[in-house]
Amino acid sequence: RAVLVHRLDRDTSGLLVFAKRREVADALKNQFRDRKPEREYLAILAGHLERKRGTIEGYLATDPRLNQYTTPHAERGKLAITHFEVLQEVQRASLVRVRLETGRRNQIRVHFAERGHPVLGDVRYEPERATHPRWTWRRLALHACVLGFTHPETGRTLRFESPQPEEFARFLGSARDLPEAEEPTAPGTGTGHHAPPARAGRGRPGHAPRPERHTQADHSAQTRSTAQPQGTAQSHRTAPPRGTAPPHGTAQPQGTAQPERPPRRAPRARRERSLHRR
């Protein structure tokens, strides 16, 4: 039965080592523990890194939700060392070659996510930033491309390579020609993500007020008021209540007639006399 020697993160592609016998698997695991194997990854990160080459070193600890994070206390975490080099930059993303000196769980993802450049497609570490309009695959943009170790029995140095996945090539080709209209930026992130625009609402916080509606009558009133000669009073759009006279000295709009009130009904006694006469 084949024995798994090491692991890859879920949704990560690339090279894995299996041993046919338990004693061979234990010998290979000892090499990984002593940091002897050669391990390289290709990763597509959100945004552009300030340093194009460097080393990230720190201690990784585990929180109650099993997420990894960097701690300054050596007694609380395990040493993690990541070397990186930027190979290519496209709109809002970077192709990076990563070489692991240690192999902690989620090491690459945590190191770059904590610096504002998560691996595209990561739903655990900085998922809001780990998106791109052209990365449409439900997987991590992380690929184990090189794996080298010493054969436990023969002592030969073995080195294996895995070519770049098709998704990587398609993404880099399409993101290179990404229009500027699809490249929104958020201040301080360097990843180009932003919150969706607020929808119009009534009195709700964070929503823009609805635009004022203008009717055809409003437009006609505005046209009449602007056409009056200088020095004449302009009429108000709302008429005074029925039965009330306008204030003294107020000009009435020309050509408008006041609505007439309906005639009052005759008192009851008057109607009865009229019927008696008939």
N, C-alpha and C positions, 0 to 999 in steps of 0.2 A: 504493500500500500504506500502511495506517495505521501511524503511528509512535507508540509509547507514550512519553508525556512524563514520567510519574512512576509510582510503584508504591504498592500497599497491602500490608500484611502478609497472609500467608496466613490464611484463615478470617476476614478482615475484610470487611465489606460497605461499600458507599457509592460515592462519586463518583470517577471517573478521567477523565483528559484524554488524548485521542488527537489527533494532527495528521495531516492528509492529505499534507503535503509535509515533506520533511526540513528545509528552511530555516525553516518555521514551527515545527516541533518544537524546533529549536535556539534560536529566540527565546523560546519558552515555558520551556525549561529554564533559560535565563539568568535569567528572572524568579524561578523557584524558588530558584536559587542566591543571588540577591540578597534573598531573603525577602520578596518583594513579594506573592505570592498570599495570599489569605485562606483559611485552612484551619481548620475546626472539626470536632470529633468528639464523639460521644456514647459514653460508656464506663460500664459497670456494674462497680464495684469491690467487692471483698470487704471487709466491715466498714464502719465509719464513720470518716471523717477528722476529726482534731482541728480543723484549720483548714478552714473551709468555702469559702474563697477564697484564692488565692495564686499564687505563681510558683515553679517548680522550675528551677534553673539549675545546670549542671555540665558536665563534659567526659566524653564517652562514648568508651570504647575497646573493642577487640575481643580476646577471649581466643582461645587455640588452637582451641577448639571452636566458634568463630564466634558466641559469645554476647556481648552487649553488657553493659558494666558501667561504673559511674562511677569516674573516677580524679581525684585532686586535682592531677595534673600536666597542665598545658595542652599540653605538647609531646607527650604520649602519646595524647591524645584530641581529639575535635572538640566544639566548644561546642554545647550543646543547651539550649533554653529552652522551657518548657512552662507555660502559664497555665491555671488550672482554676477551676471554680466548681461547688459541689454544688447540684444542682437538686432532688433528692428522696432521702429516706432511707427504706428499708424494713428489715425484719428481716434483719440481718447483711449488708446490701449498700447501696450508694449509687449513684445515677445522677448522673454528673458530665459537665458540658460542658467540653471541652478545646480550647484554641486554641493552635496550634503557631506559634511564631516561627521555629523551625528545623525541618528535616525529616530528622532522623537515623533510621537504621534501628532499628526497635523502640523508638523514643524514649518513647512514652507508656507502653508496657508496662514498660520498665525503671525509669522514674522512679517509678511507683507501686508496683511490686513491691519495690523497695528500701526503701520506707517501710512495708512490711507490708500493702499494699492492692493486690494484683495484680488484673488484669482477669480476670473470671470466664471460665473455659474455657481459660485459658492453660496449655499443657502444657510450656512451656519455662522461664518465670520464675515461681518460687514455685508450682509446680503443686499442692503439698499444700494451700496456702491458697486457691488459685483455684477453689474448689468451693463449691457451694451446693445444698441438697436440691431446690430448685425450678428450678435451671438445668440442664436435661436435654438441651440441644442441643450437638452436637459442633461448636462454632465459638467464636470469640472474641466476647465481649460488647463489641465495638468497631465503631463505624459512622461513616464519613466523611459528615457531614450537610451541610456547607457548603464550597463551593469557589468562590473568586472570583479573577479575573485580568484582565489587559488584553489585548485582542485585538491580536496582533502587527501586523496590517495596517491595521485601521480605527481602532485606538486606543480603542475602546469598552471600558468597564468591564463585564465579564460576571460575574454571580453566580448560582450554581446551588445548589439545596437538594434534599436527599433526605429524605423523611419517616422517622420512627423505624420500625425494623423491627417486624414483628408479634411476633417473639420477645421483644423488649424489653417491649412492652405486656403480653403475657401473663405474663411473669415478674414485672413490677412489681405486677400485680394479684394474683397468687397469693402472692408473698412478703409482701405487706402483711398478709395474714391468716394468716401462718405461726404455728402454735401454739408456745407456749413450750417444749413437750416436744421439738420438733424444732430447738431453738435452743441446742445445747451451746456452751460458751465455753471457750477455752483461755487460761490466764493470760498476759498480756503480748502477745498477738497482736492482739486487737481484731477478729479475724475469725470467732470462734466455732467453731473446729475443734478436735477433740480426738482422741486416740488411741482406737481401739476397746477395749472392756473386755477384760481378760485372761480367758482360759478356764481352767477348773480343770484342774490336772495334778498329778502326783506328783513333787515335788522339783525341778521345773523352775523356774529363776529367772524372776521376774515373773509367776508363776501362783499363784493362790490355792489353798490346800489343799482337798481334797475334804471335805465335811461328814461327821462321824462317823455311822455307821449304828447304829441301835438296833433290836434284835429284840424280839419279843414276850416272850421269856424274860427279857431285861434289864428290860423294863417290869414284869414280874411280880416280879422280885427287888427292884426299887426299891420296889414297893408293899408288899411284905412287910417290908422294912427300915424303912420309915417308919411302919408300923403297930405296931411293937414298943413296949412301955412303956418309960419312962425308966429308965435304970440297967441294962438288959439288954444283953448283947453282941450285936452284929450279925454275921451270917454273911457270909463272903466268897463270892463267886460261884464261885470255883475250888475244887474239892474236893481234899483231900490225896491224894498218890499211894496206890495200892493197897498194902495190907499195912503201912502206917505208921500209928501211933496218933497222935492229936492231942496237942499239948502239954498238960501238966498244967494244969488250971484253965481250959481253953478250953471254952466252952459249945458244944454241938452244936445245930444248928438243929432246932427242935421239929417232929416229924412227918416227918422225913426218915430213910430207912433206908440204912445203909451197904451197898454192893454186896457180895455174897458171892462168894468165890473158888471156882472149880470144884474138886472133889475131886481129889487127886493120884492118879495111876495107881500101882498096886501094883508093887513091884520085880519084875524079871524072874524071879528065883529063886523068889519066892513064887507067881507065876503058874504056873511049871513044876510045883511041888509040888501045886498045886491040880488041874492037869490029870492028874497021875500017880494021884491018889486016885480020880479019876473012872474 
